[in-house]
Amino acid sequence: MVRRSFASLREWIEMPARISAEIQGSFPQDVREQHYIGRPLDLLLMWFVKIEAWILEQSLYQ
């Protein structure tokens, strides 16, 4: 349930789908992703912190 919610909420902060998939632990699906695109942990952390802040902000309004 958490993975599905995370995947749905990522659209609110306009997180790229492949960034979301990588944070969720999915393996790259195509050749380009597997061999040519390397994402450093700092980049993934930046997006993770952004969605975490958005979720916490929304919880204050509920």
C-alpha positions as CSV (number, residue, x, y, z in Angstrom):
1,M,0.0,0.0,0.0
2,V,2.8,2.4,0.8
3,R,4.5,1.8,-2.6
4,R,1.2,2.5,-4.4
5,S,0.6,5.7,-2.4
6,F,4.2,6.9,-3.0
7,A,3.7,6.3,-6.7
8,S,0.5,8.3,-6.7
9,L,1.7,11.1,-4.6
10,R,4.9,11.7,-6.7
11,E,2.7,13.4,-9.3
12,W,1.9,16.2,-6.9
13,I,5.5,17.2,-6.8
14,E,6.1,16.4,-10.4
15,M,8.8,13.8,-9.6
16,P,9.9,11.9,-12.8
17,A,8.5,8.4,-13.0
18,R,11.9,6.7,-13.2
19,I,13.2,8.6,-10.1
20,S,10.2,7.4,-8.2
21,A,10.7,3.8,-9.5
22,E,14.3,3.8,-8.4
23,I,13.5,5.1,-5.0
24,Q,11.0,2.3,-4.6
25,G,13.6,-0.2,-5.5
26,S,12.6,-1.1,-9.1
27,F,15.4,-2.1,-11.5
28,P,15.9,-0.2,-14.8
29,Q,13.7,-1.5,-17.5
30,D,15.4,-0.5,-20.8
31,V,18.9,-0.5,-22.1
32,R,19.3,3.3,-21.8
33,E,18.3,3.2,-18.1
34,Q,20.5,0.2,-17.4
35,H,23.7,1.3,-19.1
36,Y,23.7,5.1,-19.7
37,I,21.9,6.8,-16.9
38,G,23.5,6.7,-13.5
39,R,21.8,8.5,-10.7
40,P,23.8,9.4,-7.6
41,L,22.2,8.9,-4.2
42,D,22.3,12.6,-3.6
43,L,19.9,13.1,-6.6
44,L,17.5,10.5,-5.3
45,L,17.8,11.9,-1.8
46,M,16.9,15.4,-3.1
47,W,13.6,14.0,-4.6
48,F,12.9,11.9,-1.5
49,V,13.3,14.9,0.8
50,K,11.0,16.9,-1.5
51,I,8.2,14.4,-1.4
52,E,8.6,13.8,2.4
53,A,8.3,17.6,3.0
54,W,5.2,17.7,0.8
55,I,3.6,14.8,2.7
56,L,4.4,16.4,6.0
57,E,3.0,19.8,4.9
58,Q,-0.2,18.2,3.7
59,S,-0.6,16.4,7.0
60,L,-0.6,19.7,8.8
61,Y,-3.7,20.8,6.9
62,Q,-5.7,17.7,7.7
